[in-house]
Amino acid sequence: MNHKKHTLWFLLILIIVILISSIFDSHPTNTDYINTLYTVSGIMFSIGMGIVCTMNPDSIKNPGIYKTIRKNIIDVRNTYLLYFGITSSLYFVLQLVPKTRYGWHGFYFNITLDLCYLCSAINILSIFYYIVNFIQIQKLNFEISDKIRGN
């Protein structure tokens, strides 16, 4: 798993959310969209885990390639679990404390973090991650099939 890449994505999302929260004083009052985002994320997580867990590289005879593909599958599985774990944790905290805003007020500016915005952004990031990996897994399956057939 590429920890640096995922950490950078989460930090970028956090910075964007802090900027949005600091600029806009409003708080989203309609939680239906958070529930919908979380539901979509959960469905995509389930589909992705189903694909990852049923992927079987046993038809690959080259030990080096087999180890590489096996490691990549495990990395994708672990990253799916990480993203869904973070998404679920934020969603559950938001359900317990729905209107949470953390702020620091300086002389010339305010820095604010709205948990609702953060939960939305992390859900959207997770959905994009799931989509990208669906495409990559399908591409990998086709490549394996082509190599086995001799194409």
N, C-alpha and C positions, 0 to 999 in steps of 0.2 A: 504494500500500500504506500502510495506516495504522500507521506504525512505533510511535507512542506507545501505541496500543491493544495491540498484540502485546507490546511491551516490558512494559507493565503486567501483562498476563496471565502472562508468564514470571516477573516479579518476585513476583507474588502466589503462584504455584506454588512458587517458591524459598523464600519465607517460610514457607508451609505445610509444605513438606518439612523445613525446618530445625526448625520447631516439633515435628513428628512425630518426627524423628530425635533431637532433644534430649530428648524426653519418654520415648520407648521405647528401651530399651537393646538390644533384640533386633535382629537383622539377618535379613531373609528368607533362608532357606536353600534354598528351592525356587525354582529359576530357570525352571521350566516356565511360570509365569505371565508372566514378563518376555518369554520367547520367544513366547508366545501373543499378548500385547499387541503386540509388534513385528510379528508376522505379520499380525494384524488391521489394524494401522496401515498396513502395506505394501500390503495388498490394497485398503484404502479409498483410499490415495494413488493407486494405479494406476487404480482406477475413476474417481476424481475427475479425474485428469490426462487420462484418456481423454475424459471429458465436456467438460472445459475446452478441450482441444485440437481437438475435433471441432465445437465450437460455432462456427457460421458466421453472423455478423451481416450478410452481404451483402444480404439481403432488405430491410434498412432503408435507405430512400432519404434520410431527413433526415440531413445531414452532422453536425449537432451531436449528435444522439442516437447516430448511428453511432460517433463519436469517444468519447463517454461510455461506451457499452457495450464498445467495443474496449479502452479503458483499464481498465475494471472486470475484463474477462476476463484481461487481462495481469496485473493486480494479484492476482487470485485464483490464477493460475498461479504467480506469484512467491512468494506466501505459502505455497502448497502445497509448493513446493520448499524454502522456509525451514523450515517445520515438519518436513518429512521429513528434511531435512539435519541439523537439531538432534537429532531422534529417532534417526536412524541413527548419528550421531557418539557420542551418549551410550550407545547400545546396544553399539557396537563397543568403546568404552572399558570398559564394564562386562564385556564378554566377556574382555578382556585382564586386568583387575584386578577380579575379581568381588566381593570383600568390602572395598570401599573406604569408609572413614568418615573424614571430616576433622573435627577438633574443636579447640575452644578452651576451655580450662578456666579459669574465673574463680574468685573467692573464694566467691561465692554461687550460681553457676549454671554450667552447661555449655552450650555451643553446638556442635551437631554437625550435619554434613551427610552423609547416607548416600546414596551414588551409586545404589544399587538403588531407594530410594524416589524419588529424583529422576527416574530413567529411567522408572519406572512412572507417575509423575504427568505427565511430559511426553508420554508415549505416550497417556495418557487424554485430556489436553488436545488433542492432535492429532486423535484420533478424534472428539471432540466438534466440533472445527473442521471436519473433513471432512463430518460429518453436516449441520451447519448450512449449509455451502456447497452440498451436494447439494440441499437444499431450496430455497435461494435461486436456484440455477441453474435448477432446474425451474420455479420461479415466474417467473423472467425469460423463459424459453422460452415459457411460456404467455402472458405479457403481450405478447411480440413477436408471437406468433401471433394473438392477439386484435386487436392494432393493425393488423396487415396485413389481416385479414379485415374490419376496420371495426367491430368490437364495442366 
